[in-house]
Amino acid sequence: MTSVLPAPSTRRTATRRHYVMCRPEHFDVTYAINPWMDVTVPVDRDLAVRQWENLRATYVDLGHRVDLLDPVAGLPDMVYTANGATVVGGVVLGARFRHAERAAEAASHLAWFRGHGFARVVDPEFVNEGEGDLLAVGDLVLAGTGFRTDPLAHVEAARVLGREIVPLELVDPRFYHLDTAIAVLDDSTIAWLPAAFSPASQAVLRMRFPDAFEAGPADADVLGLNAVSDGRNVVLPVAAGGLAAAIAERGFTPVPIDLSELLKGGGGPKCCTLEVRA
């Protein structure tokens, strides 16, 4: 694990987090449901596992708790646990996937939370793809739509999670989930790619987050915004050098990591990490 330390006077405060991850024992690209997936490009599963293990070890080294969801044969995208649920205030809103190829993942996530003593675990009525499109920022939940999550799921999320929902429309298919176009850095700070959003949603985000970082195309094109932050340490793709430098200037500590093999499925650190918010 490597990092770039900010100036002491601008360092942020990290808080211990609880994550759920799934080892990519069955990872492959055998279908294409987003623009990053190409069935003609070979996948090195052993490399994917090593890169994922490094991500898990990075979280542990940073002091975070990591629990594991058992992988299921025939579900190659289970490594992307962020899509399987949204957990806010100990309430679990399960996922309902847009594509049939991933539909069976939802039951595994719901069973995990029920088996681990969560009192309120809700099986959703409408399509939502978990933290892929529902991102908690302080007391808000930013809610994406346009490619995967049904707008009606935003109303459902507000009712189940008891938080204000801010709907946002994605317009670029390369950024098919909200967590590919927005990185939540702390309870009031985001980084984002304006071009991924409709003009109306751009206006909403600029009003809500006037001091947000705007990522450049080069960083967005390696899913640099698919990052995980504990309020100080920001785990992000190693290729997103410009974004790493920008957030370091504002007091965050970039923690670059190589997930190039898992990028073949359209995911980065955040896609592989479901946060459990008690």
Summary of the structure (lengths in Angstrom):
residues: 278
radius of gyration: 17.0
end to end distance: 27.3
largest distance: 49.7
contacts: 985
relative contact order: 0.19
helix: 30%
strand: 23%
